[in-house]
Amino acid sequence: MTQFEHLKAVVFDWAGTVVDHGCMAPAIVFQEVFARRNVTVTVAQAREPMGMAKREHILAVSRNPEVADLWQQAHGRACTENDIDEMYADFIPLQMEVLKDHSTLIEGAVEKASECRARGLKLGSTTGYTRSLMEVVCPRAAEQGFAPDSVLCADDTPAGRPAPWLLFRTAELLDVYPMEAIVKVDDTPVGIEAGRNAGCWTVGISTTGNGVGLSRSDLNRLSSNDLHERRTEAANRLFDAGAHTVLESVADLVPYLGQVEASLAQGKSPKQMGH
């Protein structure tokens, strides 16, 4: 198998990219923590900030104008920082429980990770989950055959996505540089923005991710027209965030890595290349 010479690492997101088809686990819990305070949050509202660190995600949902109005009606005042802290405190144990049933690997993740390693690439990973939450996910993923060389979480750096710090720290842990020798794979716009901010190549994942937001079984029940519409909308959001390319699934990744290798061999950089 031909080894990559210029490309050195791939950094994967977790939920919606390599585990939890449709990124179901966080959406369920974000809705629940608001429901416990008599505020009904739609699935779309719960998913909108996906990829951020989870406290920042809750804060972003609370600032959605419609959600803010519902909070005002329910509580007679605006949502406060103390409310955010209380919801976040509820979120962590709830998410831990839900994750036990939402850590199944997405089809193709193990095979493509193995192929990347066989071609000389190091494998990193970053996530909006905290370290305590990943202590639930990582062992389950490893049992299924997916164990990247590094796992960095939202609480490992001063700021999560779209800041580039998780990717810079990953590069340090993997001993990989320059940043243009790294491909970031993510199903959320803020994850793509983080990749661009770090100077990496960025690959958006549409069908299995948060943008489409459906489990595999629900996805299979869609009509071809509905599926095309959802995929296109998800892909457009990822392209708008700066993705160099968008794929339906991580299972489609390796051929694009070959294109990146060819671009690097020609002296091209992520900053020079649009989608």
C-alpha positions as CSV (number, residue, x, y, z in Angstrom):
1,M,0.0,0.0,0.0
2,T,1.4,3.4,-1.1
3,Q,2.6,5.5,1.9
4,F,1.7,9.2,2.1
5,E,4.8,11.4,2.0
6,H,3.5,14.9,2.6
7,L,0.2,14.3,4.4
8,K,1.0,13.2,8.0
9,A,-2.2,13.0,10.1
10,V,-6.0,12.9,10.1
11,V,-7.9,14.4,13.0
12,F,-11.5,13.1,13.4
13,D,-14.4,14.5,15.2
14,W,-16.4,11.9,17.2
15,A,-20.3,12.2,17.3
16,G,-21.8,12.2,13.8
17,T,-18.4,11.6,12.2
18,V,-17.1,8.3,13.6
19,V,-19.7,7.3,16.3
20,D,-23.4,7.9,16.9
21,H,-25.0,8.1,13.4
22,G,-26.9,11.3,13.2
23,C,-25.3,12.8,16.3
24,M,-28.4,11.8,18.3
25,A,-27.1,11.7,21.9
26,P,-26.4,15.4,22.5
27,A,-29.5,16.7,20.8
28,I,-31.7,14.5,23.0
29,V,-30.1,15.8,26.2
30,F,-30.0,19.5,25.2
31,Q,-33.8,19.3,24.7
32,E,-34.2,17.6,28.0
33,V,-32.3,20.2,30.1
34,F,-34.5,23.0,28.8
35,A,-37.7,20.9,29.1
36,R,-37.0,20.5,32.8
37,R,-37.3,24.2,33.0
38,N,-40.6,24.4,31.1
39,V,-39.0,25.6,27.9
40,T,-39.6,23.6,24.7
41,V,-36.6,23.6,22.4
42,T,-37.0,22.1,18.9
43,V,-34.5,19.6,17.5
44,A,-33.3,22.2,15.1
45,Q,-32.7,24.7,17.9
46,A,-30.9,22.1,19.9
47,R,-28.7,21.1,17.0
48,E,-27.8,24.6,15.7
49,P,-24.6,25.2,17.8
50,M,-23.4,21.5,17.6
51,G,-19.7,21.1,17.9
52,M,-19.2,23.7,20.5
53,A,-18.1,22.9,24.1
54,K,-21.3,21.9,25.9
55,R,-21.7,24.8,28.3
56,E,-21.2,27.2,25.4
57,H,-23.7,25.2,23.4
58,I,-26.4,25.5,26.1
59,L,-25.6,29.3,26.3
60,A,-26.0,29.6,22.5
61,V,-29.4,27.8,22.5
62,S,-30.6,30.1,25.3
63,R,-29.7,33.1,23.2
64,N,-31.8,31.9,20.2
65,P,-34.5,34.6,20.0
66,E,-37.4,32.1,20.1
67,V,-35.9,30.2,23.0
68,A,-35.2,33.4,24.9
69,D,-38.9,34.5,24.4
70,L,-40.1,31.1,25.7
71,W,-37.8,31.4,28.7
72,Q,-39.1,34.9,29.5
73,Q,-42.7,33.6,29.3
74,A,-41.9,30.6,31.6
75,H,-39.8,32.4,34.2
76,G,-40.7,36.1,33.9
77,R,-37.0,37.0,33.3
78,A,-34.2,36.3,31.0
79,C,-32.0,33.3,31.2
80,T,-29.0,34.0,33.5
81,E,-25.4,32.6,33.8
82,N,-26.6,30.8,36.9
83,D,-29.3,29.1,34.9
84,I,-26.7,28.1,32.3
85,D,-24.5,26.6,35.0
86,E,-27.5,24.7,36.5
87,M,-28.4,23.3,33.1
88,Y,-24.9,22.3,32.4
89,A,-24.7,20.5,35.7
90,D,-27.8,18.6,34.7
91,F,-26.4,18.0,31.2
92,I,-23.3,16.0,32.2
93,P,-24.9,13.1,34.1
94,L,-27.8,12.9,31.6
95,Q,-25.4,12.8,28.7
96,M,-23.3,10.1,30.3
97,E,-26.4,7.8,30.5
98,V,-27.5,8.5,27.0
99,L,-24.0,7.9,25.6
100,K,-24.1,4.3,26.8
101,D,-26.6,3.7,24.0
102,H,-25.1,6.0,21.4
103,S,-21.5,5.0,21.1
104,T,-21.9,2.7,18.1
105,L,-19.3,3.3,15.4
106,I,-20.4,4.6,12.0
107,E,-20.0,2.1,9.2
108,G,-16.6,2.4,7.6
109,A,-14.9,4.2,10.5
110,V,-12.7,1.3,11.6
111,E,-11.7,0.3,8.1
112,K,-10.8,3.8,7.0
113,A,-8.9,4.5,10.2
114,S,-6.9,1.3,9.6
115,E,-6.2,2.2,6.0
116,C,-5.0,5.6,7.1
117,R,-2.6,4.0,9.6
118,A,-1.4,1.5,7.0
119,R,-0.5,4.4,4.7
120,G,1.6,6.1,7.4
121,L,-0.8,8.6,8.9
122,K,-1.2,9.4,12.6
123,L,-4.8,9.6,13.9
124,G,-6.0,12.3,16.2
125,S,-9.4,13.2,17.5
126,T,-11.1,16.2,19.0
127,T,-14.6,16.6,20.5
128,G,-17.0,19.0,22.1
129,Y,-17.6,16.4,24.8
130,T,-15.8,16.7,28.1
131,R,-13.1,14.3,29.3
132,S,-15.6,12.6,31.6
133,L,-18.0,12.0,28.8
134,M,-15.3,10.6,26.6
135,E,-14.5,8.1,29.3
136,V,-17.9,6.6,28.4
137,V,-17.3,6.7,24.7
138,C,-13.7,5.8,24.2
139,P,-13.8,2.3,25.7
140,R,-16.9,1.4,23.7
141,A,-15.3,2.7,20.5
142,A,-12.1,0.7,21.3
143,E,-14.0,-2.5,21.8
144,Q,-15.4,-2.0,18.2
145,G,-11.9,-1.3,16.8
146,F,-11.5,2.5,16.8
147,A,-8.7,3.9,19.0
148,P,-7.0,7.1,17.7
149,D,-3.5,8.1,18.8
150,S,-4.9,11.1,20.7
151,V,-8.2,12.2,22.1
152,L,-8.6,15.9,23.1
153,C,-11.8,17.2,24.7
154,A,-13.5,20.5,25.2
155,D,-12.1,21.0,28.6
156,D,-8.5,20.3,27.6
157,T,-7.9,23.8,26.1
158,P,-9.0,27.3,27.2
159,A,-11.6,27.5,24.4
160,G,-13.2,25.0,22.1
161,R,-14.3,25.3,18.5
162,P,-14.1,27.3,16.4
163,A,-10.9,28.3,18.1
164,P,-7.9,26.3,16.7
165,W,-6.4,25.3,20.1
166,L,-7.6,21.7,20.1
167,L,-6.0,21.2,16.8
168,F,-2.7,22.9,17.7
169,R,-2.6,20.7,20.8
170,T,-3.3,17.6,18.8
171,A,-0.5,18.5,16.4
172,E,1.8,18.8,19.4
173,L,0.7,15.5,20.9
174,L,1.1,13.7,17.6
175,D,4.4,15.5,16.8
176,V,3.1,16.6,13.4
177,Y,3.8,19.8,11.6
178,P,3.2,21.9,9.6
179,M,-0.6,22.3,10.1
180,E,-1.2,21.9,6.4
181,A,0.0,18.3,6.7
182,I,-3.2,17.6,8.7
183,V,-6.7,16.9,7.5
184,K,-9.6,17.7,9.9
185,V,-12.8,15.7,9.5
186,D,-15.9,17.0,11.1
187,D,-19.7,17.1,10.6
188,T,-20.3,20.5,12.2
189,P,-19.7,24.0,10.8
190,V,-17.8,25.1,13.9
191,G,-15.5,22.1,13.6
192,I,-14.8,23.0,10.0
193,E,-14.1,26.6,11.1
194,A,-11.7,25.4,13.7
195,G,-9.9,23.4,11.0
196,R,-9.6,26.4,8.7
197,N,-8.5,28.6,11.7
198,A,-5.8,26.1,12.4
199,G,-4.6,26.0,8.8
200,C,-5.6,22.4,8.1
201,W,-7.4,20.8,5.2
202,T,-11.0,20.4,6.1
203,V,-13.5,17.6,5.2
204,G,-17.2,18.0,6.1
205,I,-19.3,14.9,6.7
206,S,-22.9,15.4,5.7
207,T,-25.2,12.3,5.7
208,T,-24.1,10.6,9.0
209,G,-23.7,13.9,10.9
210,N,-25.6,16.6,12.8
211,G,-26.7,18.4,9.6
212,V,-29.0,15.6,8.5
213,G,-29.5,14.5,12.1
214,L,-31.0,11.1,11.6
215,S,-30.2,7.6,12.9
216,R,-29.3,5.0,10.3
217,S,-32.8,3.4,10.5
218,D,-34.6,6.8,10.2
219,L,-32.3,7.7,7.3
220,N,-33.2,4.5,5.4
221,R,-36.9,5.5,5.7
222,L,-36.5,8.8,3.8
223,S,-37.6,9.1,0.3
224,S,-34.8,9.8,-2.2
225,N,-36.0,13.4,-2.7
226,D,-36.1,14.1,1.1
227,L,-32.6,12.5,1.5
228,H,-31.2,14.5,-1.3
229,E,-32.6,17.7,0.1
230,R,-31.3,17.0,3.6
231,R,-27.8,16.1,2.3
232,T,-27.6,19.2,0.2
233,E,-28.7,21.5,3.0
234,A,-26.1,19.9,5.3
235,A,-23.4,20.1,2.7
236,N,-24.1,23.7,2.0
237,R,-23.7,24.6,5.6
238,L,-20.4,22.9,5.8
239,F,-19.2,24.5,2.6
240,D,-20.3,27.9,3.9
241,A,-18.1,27.2,7.0
242,G,-15.1,26.7,4.7
243,A,-14.9,23.0,4.0
244,H,-12.6,22.1,1.2
245,T,-14.8,19.1,0.4
246,V,-17.9,17.5,1.8
247,L,-18.4,13.7,1.9
248,E,-21.5,11.7,2.8
249,S,-19.6,9.5,5.3
250,V,-16.1,8.9,6.8
251,A,-16.3,5.7,4.7
252,D,-15.6,7.9,1.6
253,L,-12.5,9.6,3.1
254,V,-9.5,7.9,1.7
255,P,-9.7,8.9,-2.0
256,Y,-9.8,12.6,-0.9
257,L,-6.7,12.1,1.2
258,G,-5.0,11.1,-2.0
259,Q,-6.0,14.4,-3.6
260,V,-4.6,16.3,-0.6
261,E,-1.4,14.4,-0.9
262,A,-1.2,15.4,-4.6
263,S,-1.9,19.0,-3.8
264,L,0.8,19.1,-1.1
265,A,3.3,17.5,-3.5
266,Q,2.6,20.4,-5.9
267,G,3.3,22.9,-3.1
268,K,-0.4,23.9,-2.7
269,S,-1.7,24.8,0.8
270,P,-5.2,24.7,2.4
271,K,-5.3,28.5,2.3
272,Q,-4.9,28.5,-1.5
273,M,-7.6,26.0,-2.1
274,G,-11.3,26.5,-2.1
275,H,-13.9,23.8,-2.5
